[in-house]
Amino acid sequence: MLLSGLLVATLFSVAQSETTSTDELEKFLLEAIQSNETYYDVDFGDSNEKPCDPFENEMPDYKKAGRRISETKCLEYIWEMENRDKEVQWGQRCRIYLISQIKKGVMPEFFFLINSPVIFGGRPASHGEFPHMGAIGWKSKSGSPEWLFKCGSTLISEKFALTAAHCSRLSLRQSPDVINSTPEIVRFGVENIADDEFNIHGNPIDVNIKNFINHPDYKSPMKYYDIAVIEFESPVQFKGNLHPACLWPYSDTSHLGTEAILTGWGYTEGGKHPTELQTAVVDIIDTPKCDSILEMFHNRNWGGFKENQMCAGKLVGGIDTCQGDSGGPLQVKVPLKTEGNIYQILGVTSFGIRCGQKNRPGIYTRVSSFIDWIEDKVWGHDTESTII
């Protein structure tokens, strides 16, 4: 038997102590194991069950002739989310089993090294409802707060986010509160994007922007081809509160339902600019109907809907995107087999005519119209083997 070491002796003495409460024992056990660089598994004698075996699950190969790279990536993203849930459940099962053994005074007969995240701690406990949401930040002129967030974005891979092209540059005349016209970071991982010295609202993940790649046909101030991808200086690591969304690659959205979800940090009723992520459900509106409603607002920069745009909102008013929501997603929610959801991105928030007014729906860039361009910029090196 390899029963030596201060940790084992201490755990055994604690388990045998009649004066130690259940909560104290569990706390001590967790702290003792987590503070040690070596994590252990237990041989439970004649039992064939190994609750604390390392969790191993290999991702299937989702590449298939004729399948788009964005669809392949979506299947991988779904697998990763579900696998993380299974890993957490496996770790919890081991945790309960190990504690029950210690409480009964049953001690391991031999130990071996395993990967620490499997047993305790897995992924962060906080789960965002929209883990793909990112806030695009400009350096504040005043320095307090350090960053001003004036656009939204959607995480779509380890190194890229999707947003609107008009978010690539601000007019310093219209935005005198920022130092530069171009943004510098994207903030992920939190719903509340306010600067927070003590991380009360969670642990924000600020990613530096390497490139802001506008669609080549976008020409400001025109309201067409308003789509862009943001390349990060370094890749992000997916986890519970930071995970990409999927891109809807088809022009037909009819079988997804008649509603979609908006998310963003834009202005709310009363002219307030919240730091807390806002969400609302809106109707997907046929573009001919929408074009007729908004015909009076046609001008030299927007002469009406093109097939690469879509319309959504509440015609009765009261719900809409507004200033600061630009670049964020128009999305539908798809439940996963285990827990949680993954989102399919249908559109990118482009512009609107007065926020939340009756018969003033919002205009969105249709993602499916630009799926080839997005795939080429984000996964260009992978597309050759997966697209036919």
C-alpha positions as CSV (number, residue, x, y, z in Angstrom):
1,M,0.0,0.0,0.0
2,L,1.2,3.5,-0.8
3,L,-0.5,5.1,2.1
4,S,2.0,7.8,3.1
5,G,2.2,11.5,3.2
6,L,1.0,14.2,5.4
7,L,-2.1,14.8,3.4
8,V,-3.3,11.2,3.8
9,A,-2.6,11.0,7.5
10,T,-4.3,14.3,8.1
11,L,-7.4,13.4,6.1
12,F,-7.6,10.1,7.9
13,S,-7.4,11.7,11.3
14,V,-10.0,14.2,10.4
15,A,-12.3,11.5,9.1
16,Q,-12.0,9.6,12.4
17,S,-12.6,12.7,14.5
18,E,-16.1,12.7,16.2
19,T,-15.9,16.4,16.9
20,T,-15.6,17.5,13.3
21,S,-18.9,18.5,11.7
22,T,-20.0,17.4,8.2
23,D,-19.5,20.9,6.8
24,E,-16.1,21.3,8.3
25,L,-15.0,17.9,7.0
26,E,-16.2,18.7,3.5
27,K,-14.6,22.1,3.6
28,F,-11.3,20.7,4.9
29,L,-11.2,17.9,2.3
30,L,-11.9,20.2,-0.6
31,E,-9.3,22.8,0.6
32,A,-6.7,20.1,1.3
33,I,-7.0,18.4,-2.1
34,Q,-7.4,21.6,-4.1
35,S,-4.3,23.2,-2.4
36,N,-2.2,20.2,-3.4
37,E,-0.7,20.0,-6.8
38,T,-1.2,16.3,-7.0
39,Y,-4.8,15.0,-7.2
40,Y,-5.6,11.4,-6.5
41,D,-7.9,8.6,-7.5
42,V,-8.9,5.7,-5.3
43,D,-8.9,2.0,-5.7
44,F,-12.2,0.8,-4.3
45,G,-11.2,-2.8,-4.0
46,D,-13.5,-5.3,-5.7
47,S,-15.7,-2.6,-7.1
48,N,-15.5,-2.3,-10.9
49,E,-16.8,1.3,-10.7
50,K,-14.2,4.1,-10.9
51,P,-16.1,7.3,-10.1
52,C,-12.9,9.3,-10.1
53,D,-11.3,8.0,-13.3
54,P,-10.2,10.9,-15.5
55,F,-13.1,12.2,-17.7
56,E,-12.2,11.5,-21.3
57,N,-14.4,12.1,-24.3
58,E,-13.1,12.5,-27.8
59,M,-14.8,15.0,-30.1
60,P,-16.3,13.3,-33.2
61,D,-15.1,14.4,-36.6
62,Y,-17.9,16.5,-37.9
63,K,-16.3,17.3,-41.3
64,K,-18.4,16.0,-44.1
65,A,-18.4,16.4,-47.9
66,G,-20.8,19.2,-48.7
67,R,-21.1,20.5,-45.2
68,R,-20.1,24.2,-44.7
69,I,-17.3,25.0,-42.3
70,S,-19.6,27.2,-40.3
71,E,-22.0,24.2,-39.8
72,T,-19.0,22.0,-38.9
73,K,-17.9,24.6,-36.3
74,C,-21.4,24.9,-34.9
75,L,-21.6,21.1,-34.3
76,E,-18.2,21.3,-32.6
77,Y,-19.4,24.2,-30.4
78,I,-22.5,22.3,-29.4
79,W,-20.4,19.2,-28.6
80,E,-18.0,21.3,-26.5
81,M,-20.8,22.9,-24.5
82,E,-22.5,19.5,-23.8
83,N,-19.2,17.9,-23.0
84,R,-18.4,20.6,-20.4
85,D,-21.7,19.9,-18.7
86,K,-20.9,16.2,-18.7
87,E,-17.5,16.9,-17.3
88,V,-18.9,19.0,-14.5
89,Q,-21.5,16.2,-13.7
90,W,-18.6,13.6,-13.6
91,G,-16.5,15.8,-11.3
92,Q,-19.5,16.3,-9.0
93,R,-20.1,12.5,-8.9
94,C,-16.5,11.9,-8.0
95,R,-16.6,14.6,-5.4
96,I,-19.6,13.1,-3.7
97,Y,-18.2,9.6,-3.8
98,L,-14.8,10.6,-2.4
99,I,-16.3,12.6,0.4
100,S,-18.7,9.8,1.3
101,Q,-15.7,7.4,1.5
102,I,-13.7,9.7,3.7
103,K,-16.7,10.2,6.0
104,K,-17.0,6.4,6.3
105,G,-13.4,6.2,7.2
106,V,-12.5,4.3,4.0
107,M,-9.1,5.4,2.8
108,P,-7.5,4.9,-0.6
109,E,-5.0,2.1,-1.0
110,F,-3.1,3.7,-3.8
111,F,-3.1,6.9,-5.7
112,F,-2.1,8.2,-9.1
113,L,-1.9,11.6,-10.8
114,I,-4.9,12.8,-12.7
115,N,-5.8,16.1,-14.3
116,S,-6.9,18.5,-11.6
117,P,-9.8,20.2,-13.4
118,V,-11.6,16.9,-13.7
119,I,-12.1,16.4,-10.0
120,F,-12.7,19.8,-8.5
121,G,-13.3,23.2,-9.9
122,G,-14.0,22.3,-13.6
123,R,-15.1,25.5,-15.2
124,P,-16.3,28.7,-13.6
125,A,-19.6,28.4,-11.8
126,S,-21.1,31.5,-13.4
127,H,-23.0,30.9,-16.6
128,G,-24.1,33.8,-18.8
129,E,-27.3,33.5,-20.6
130,F,-25.6,34.9,-23.7
131,P,-22.0,33.7,-23.5
132,H,-21.2,34.8,-27.0
133,M,-21.9,38.5,-26.3
134,G,-19.0,41.0,-26.5
135,A,-19.0,44.7,-25.9
136,I,-16.7,46.7,-28.2
137,G,-14.7,49.3,-26.3
138,W,-13.1,52.7,-27.0
139,K,-10.5,54.3,-24.7
140,S,-12.2,56.9,-22.6
141,K,-10.8,60.5,-22.8
142,S,-11.6,61.1,-19.1
143,G,-10.0,57.9,-17.9
144,S,-12.9,57.1,-15.7
145,P,-14.3,54.8,-16.7
146,E,-11.3,53.5,-18.7
147,W,-13.4,52.1,-21.5
148,L,-16.6,53.3,-23.2
149,F,-18.6,50.6,-24.9
150,K,-20.6,51.8,-27.9
151,C,-21.2,48.6,-30.0
152,G,-21.9,45.0,-29.5
153,S,-20.5,41.9,-31.2
154,T,-20.9,38.1,-31.3
155,L,-18.1,35.6,-30.6
156,I,-18.0,33.2,-33.5
157,S,-14.5,31.5,-33.1
158,E,-11.5,31.5,-30.8
159,K,-10.1,34.5,-32.7
160,F,-13.0,36.3,-34.3
161,A,-16.2,38.2,-33.4
162,L,-19.0,39.3,-35.8
163,T,-20.2,42.9,-35.8
164,A,-21.4,45.8,-37.9
165,A,-19.0,47.6,-40.2
166,H,-20.1,51.0,-39.0
167,C,-18.7,50.1,-35.6
168,S,-15.2,50.1,-37.0
169,R,-14.9,53.9,-36.7
170,L,-16.6,56.7,-34.7
171,S,-16.9,60.3,-35.6
172,L,-14.8,62.2,-33.0
173,R,-17.1,65.1,-33.5
174,Q,-20.1,63.1,-32.5
175,S,-18.2,61.1,-29.8
176,P,-15.9,63.6,-28.1
177,D,-15.6,61.3,-25.1
178,V,-13.2,58.9,-26.7
179,I,-9.5,59.3,-27.5
180,N,-9.4,57.5,-30.8
181,S,-12.0,56.9,-33.5
182,T,-11.2,53.2,-33.6
183,P,-12.0,50.7,-30.9
184,E,-9.3,48.8,-29.1
185,I,-10.9,45.9,-27.1
186,V,-13.8,43.6,-26.9
187,R,-15.1,42.7,-23.4
188,F,-16.5,39.2,-22.9
189,G,-17.6,37.0,-20.0
190,V,-19.8,39.4,-18.1
191,E,-23.3,40.8,-18.4
192,N,-22.4,44.0,-16.6
193,I,-19.7,45.7,-18.5
194,A,-19.0,48.5,-16.0
195,D,-15.4,48.9,-14.8
196,D,-15.3,46.9,-11.7
197,E,-12.1,47.0,-9.5
198,F,-13.2,44.1,-7.3
199,N,-14.9,42.0,-10.1
200,I,-18.2,42.1,-8.2
201,H,-20.0,41.5,-11.5
202,G,-17.7,38.6,-12.6
203,N,-14.4,38.3,-14.3
204,P,-14.4,40.3,-17.5
205,I,-12.2,39.0,-20.4
206,D,-10.8,42.0,-22.4
207,V,-9.4,41.0,-25.7
208,N,-7.3,43.3,-27.7
209,I,-8.3,44.0,-31.3
210,K,-5.8,43.1,-34.0
211,N,-7.8,43.8,-37.1
212,F,-11.3,45.2,-37.8
213,I,-12.2,43.7,-41.2
214,N,-15.1,45.4,-42.9
215,H,-16.9,43.9,-45.8
216,P,-15.2,45.2,-49.0
217,D,-18.5,46.6,-50.3
218,Y,-19.3,48.6,-47.2
219,K,-19.1,52.4,-47.9
220,S,-20.0,54.8,-45.1
221,P,-22.4,56.5,-44.7
222,M,-24.4,54.0,-46.9
223,K,-26.5,51.5,-45.0
224,Y,-25.6,48.4,-47.0
225,Y,-23.1,45.6,-46.5
226,D,-22.9,46.7,-42.9
227,I,-21.0,43.7,-41.6
228,A,-17.5,43.1,-40.3
229,V,-15.4,40.6,-38.4
230,I,-13.0,41.5,-35.6
231,E,-9.7,39.6,-35.3
232,F,-8.2,39.3,-31.8
233,E,-4.5,39.6,-31.0
234,S,-4.7,36.3,-29.2
235,P,-7.3,33.5,-29.1
236,V,-9.8,33.1,-26.3
237,Q,-10.4,29.9,-24.4
238,F,-14.0,28.7,-24.4
239,K,-15.7,28.1,-21.0
240,G,-19.1,28.4,-19.4
241,N,-19.5,32.1,-19.6
242,L,-17.5,32.5,-22.9
243,H,-18.7,30.4,-25.8
244,P,-19.3,31.1,-29.5
245,A,-22.6,31.2,-31.2
246,C,-23.5,29.5,-34.5
247,L,-24.1,31.3,-37.8
248,W,-27.3,30.5,-39.7
249,P,-26.2,29.8,-43.3
250,Y,-29.6,29.6,-45.0
251,S,-31.7,32.4,-46.4
252,D,-34.9,30.6,-45.3
253,T,-35.7,31.2,-41.6
254,S,-39.4,30.2,-41.7
255,H,-39.0,26.9,-39.8
256,L,-37.1,28.8,-37.0
257,G,-40.3,30.5,-36.0
258,T,-41.5,34.1,-36.3
259,E,-39.6,35.5,-33.3
260,A,-36.0,36.3,-32.6
261,I,-34.0,37.7,-29.6
262,L,-32.1,40.9,-29.4
263,T,-29.3,41.5,-27.0
264,G,-27.2,44.6,-26.3
265,W,-26.0,47.4,-24.0
266,G,-27.7,50.2,-26.0
267,Y,-29.9,53.0,-24.7
268,T,-33.2,52.1,-22.9
269,E,-36.4,54.0,-22.2
270,G,-35.7,57.4,-20.7
271,G,-32.4,57.8,-22.5
272,K,-30.5,55.6,-20.0
273,H,-27.3,53.8,-21.2
274,P,-27.2,50.7,-19.1
275,T,-24.1,48.7,-18.2
276,E,-26.2,45.6,-17.8
277,L,-26.9,43.5,-20.8
278,Q,-30.5,43.9,-22.0
279,T,-32.5,41.4,-24.0
280,A,-35.9,41.4,-25.7
281,V,-38.0,39.2,-28.0
282,V,-39.1,40.7,-31.4
283,D,-41.0,39.6,-34.4
284,I,-39.3,38.7,-37.7
285,I,-41.1,40.8,-40.3
286,D,-41.3,40.1,-44.0
287,T,-39.1,42.6,-45.8
288,P,-41.7,43.7,-48.5
289,K,-44.0,44.6,-45.6
290,C,-41.2,46.3,-43.7
291,D,-40.1,48.2,-46.8
292,S,-43.6,49.5,-47.4
293,I,-43.8,50.7,-43.7
294,L,-40.4,52.4,-43.9
295,E,-40.7,53.8,-47.4
296,M,-41.0,57.4,-46.2
297,F,-37.5,57.1,-44.7
298,H,-35.8,56.1,-47.9
299,N,-32.9,58.5,-48.7
300,R,-29.7,58.6,-50.7
301,N,-27.9,56.4,-48.0
302,W,-30.7,53.8,-47.8
303,G,-33.0,53.3,-50.7
304,G,-34.9,50.4,-49.2
305,F,-34.3,46.8,-48.4
306,K,-31.9,44.6,-50.3
307,E,-31.9,40.8,-50.1
308,N,-28.9,40.9,-47.8
309,Q,-31.0,42.8,-45.1
310,M,-33.8,41.7,-42.8
311,C,-36.3,43.4,-40.6
312,A,-37.4,42.7,-37.0
313,G,-39.2,44.6,-34.2
314,K,-42.5,45.1,-32.6
315,L,-44.8,47.2,-34.9
316,V,-46.8,48.3,-31.8
317,G,-43.6,49.9,-30.6
318,G,-41.9,49.7,-27.2
319,I,-39.2,47.1,-28.1
320,D,-36.3,47.8,-30.4
321,T,-32.6,48.1,-30.7
322,C,-31.1,51.5,-30.1
323,Q,-27.9,53.5,-30.1
324,G,-25.2,51.3,-28.6
325,D,-26.8,48.1,-29.7
326,S,-25.2,48.2,-33.2
327,G,-23.2,45.2,-34.2
328,G,-25.0,42.9,-31.8
329,P,-26.9,39.8,-32.9
330,L,-30.5,39.0,-34.0
331,Q,-30.7,35.4,-32.9
332,V,-32.8,32.4,-32.1
333,K,-32.2,30.0,-29.2
334,V,-31.7,26.3,-29.7
335,P,-31.9,24.1,-26.5
336,L,-29.1,21.6,-26.0
337,K,-29.7,17.9,-25.1
338,T,-28.1,18.4,-21.7
339,E,-28.4,21.9,-20.2
340,G,-28.3,25.4,-21.6
341,N,-28.7,26.7,-25.1
342,I,-26.8,27.6,-28.2
343,Y,-27.7,30.5,-30.4
344,Q,-28.0,30.7,-34.2
345,I,-27.2,34.2,-35.4
346,L,-29.6,35.4,-38.1
347,G,-28.6,39.0,-38.4
348,V,-26.3,41.8,-37.2
349,T,-27.9,45.0,-35.8
350,S,-27.4,47.7,-38.4
351,F,-29.7,50.7,-37.9
352,G,-33.1,51.9,-37.0
353,I,-35.4,54.9,-37.2
354,R,-36.1,56.3,-33.8
355,C,-35.9,53.8,-31.0
356,G,-38.9,51.8,-30.0
357,Q,-41.5,53.8,-32.0
358,K,-44.7,52.4,-33.4
359,N,-44.2,51.0,-37.0
360,R,-40.4,51.6,-36.8
361,P,-38.8,48.2,-36.9
362,G,-35.1,47.7,-37.0
363,I,-32.9,46.8,-40.0
364,Y,-30.4,44.0,-39.7
365,T,-27.7,42.7,-42.0
366,R,-28.6,39.1,-43.0
367,V,-25.8,36.8,-42.0
368,S,-26.6,34.1,-44.5
369,S,-26.0,36.5,-47.4
370,F,-22.4,36.9,-46.2
371,I,-21.6,33.4,-45.0
372,D,-19.0,32.7,-47.7
373,W,-17.2,35.9,-46.9
374,I,-17.3,35.3,-43.1
375,E,-16.1,31.7,-43.5
376,D,-13.2,32.8,-45.7
377,K,-12.1,35.5,-43.2
378,V,-12.5,33.3,-40.1
379,W,-11.7,29.8,-41.2
380,G,-10.2,30.3,-44.6
381,H,-7.5,27.7,-44.2
382,D,-10.2,25.1,-43.4
383,T,-12.8,25.8,-46.0
384,E,-11.2,23.9,-48.9
385,S,-11.8,20.5,-47.4
386,T,-15.3,21.0,-46.2
387,I,-17.1,23.1,-48.8
388,I,-18.2,21.6,-52.1
